[in-house]
Each structure stands twice: as structure tokens, then as C-alpha cells.
Amino acid sequence: MIKLVFFDLDEHEQDVVRDTFARESGYEVDLHSDALTSENASLAHDADGIGVFVTSHVTRDVLGRLPHLKVIAAMSTGYDHIDVDACRERKIAVCNVPLYGDTTVAEFAFGLILALARRFRPTFARTARGDFSRTGLQGMDLAGKTLGLIGTGRIGSHLARIAHAAGMNVIAYDLRPNPDLTRDYGVRYLDLDDLLRQADVISLHVPYTKATHHLINAERLRLVKDTALLINTSRGGVVDIRAVAGALREGRLGGVALDTFEGEQVWIEEEFSGTGEPPAAELKEALESFAILHSDRAILSPHNAFNTREALGRILATSIENITAFFAGNPQNIVAETYLVPATPPAGGGRA
């Protein structure tokens, strides 16, 4: 019998997992709403496989408490909450969900663009106080404006389609230009500095790597128009939060909307609980983000771009498929390259 333990599941998600494995033979499934931590790792002591969301931090210490573990299903695209090096050493497979929210995140990014362009934040705050004056609430049309996409992968490409439909001109920077976007939507590829100079709206859609750390920094922010809007739904470290705060204070940005930002781990308690006291650098970043939060030209949201019923359903379905494929001897979506392939399918395999 193969023992599976899932963490970070709400009641509906637990019902989905329970019903799915009720139709599968050879599995014993244990479900929890709490995130996996070193304190509750004993819940998965006998597990052959676990499913975790980004709120669970699968550290080397946690892995040491799971002696039978063979596979981790990251219920997300990102897997930086899992110590992949330790998994390789222990020959534990790690699989993720590479496709689930391309349209989901792109729609959220365009919503942030609209919110900044039409000054939703000060508008709603004012009317909530019973003040219906329009003074200072003048926005701008998006039709005819230029959207600068930094990254035209699946999410950036979908945002290009949305922006094109809204009558925007689209320019882009990517190390691998997509000729289909140029052919179908008139997207022009430029170098990064030229994009920053020309764009009315800048939207980031790149992974976080050493090469993209602080891709948007103080020097590059000096290239942008004073009226430009900056959107980040990628990863916080791509944007230097201190540089953005300074540009806002000095009136060198028209607006900023960050769904993910440096210092967010200090504020998003549910995602980062159990990780210990934040270092001084993170606290400084959090203070800068707090300063941005008080500007009516800024919107901060709690890493929420992925969060729709449909996207979460796709995440859960793929995570389940990843686990069953692994124990059937056909691993898929593997991100840790060293792992043990099961010798037998579930009905006859697993740990006794």
C-alpha cells in the first residue's frame, strides 16, 4: 500500500483528492489543511509521497523526518519552497505544475493595469468615505498607449493578446522573441533600455534567476517616462523595491502595482509562517513596501494573481496526475533529476 499525505488543502480540495483516490487501488491517503513544517512532519513520517503548496517549506530538516519519501508533488509552478538539492541527495523526485494559470495571471495583470490607469484605489477609497468628488481622479485611456512586456512566455503572450484587443500597441523584450506575436499582434521586439524609454505601461513576466535579480533597478527606472505604470506579477526579486519607492516619492513613476514584491514574506503570514525571524534585509524591504502601500499611486496585493477556482482546480488535478504517474513508473513534470523510479505500479508496489 502506498501512503500519500497532502498538506495545505481546504475542505473542497480535500473532497476532490479523497474522491479521486477512492477510485484508485493501492493508495492510502491522509489529508491536512495545515502547511507542512518541522513541527508536524510526523504526520507524514510513513509517507511514500506528499503534496504541498508554497506555504509548506520542505527543508533538509523536514526531509530528514520523512525516511520513506519517494516523491514530492509541488502544487505550484515554483518549487523554491522545497530543498531540491537535498531531494537529489536522497533520490526523492520533485514534480511541479508547469501549466495552470497562463490566462489567469495575464488577466490579473491587465486588471492591475486598468486599476492604475483609471485610479481605482483612490476612487474606491474616496467613495467608501461618502465623498463623491471627482477632483484628482482623472485617469488615462489605454487604447493607443504602448505596453512594454518584459518576457513573452505563456503569460506574457496572453497579456499581449489582451492588450492588442484593447487597442494598445505592444513592444517586448525577450531573449527568445516569439515571431507569432509579431505576425498576429504586431508585437515589436526591442532591447530592454529602448522598451523602458518607450513604454507607457511596463509589465514583468520573467522567472527569478541571478540574471533577473533587480532587473528593474534605480538606473533603469531613470529611463522610464514619469507617467509610466509598472506592473509585477512575476517574482518580487525582479524589482528593486527600494528603487521603486524612491521613484514614487520623487514623482518619477505614474503608478506601480505589485502582486509580488521584496519583503512580502514579512507581511504574508500564512505563506511564510514557520520560517523563523526574517533577516534585517527583509525587514528593510518590508518597510519600503509599507511606504509604497500608503501611496494612492500604488497597489500591493498578496501574491494573488494565480488564485481562481479554475486555476486551483487545474493545479490539484495535475498534482494528482504527477503522483499517480510517478508510482505507475511513468514520472512526469520532474524538476529534480535524480529520483527512484518505482519498480511496480500501485496495486502491487509501495512500502509494505
Summary of the structure (lengths in Angstrom):
residues: 352
radius of gyration: 22.4
end to end distance: 6.2
largest distance: 71.5
contacts: 1176
relative contact order: 0.15
helix: 38%
strand: 15%
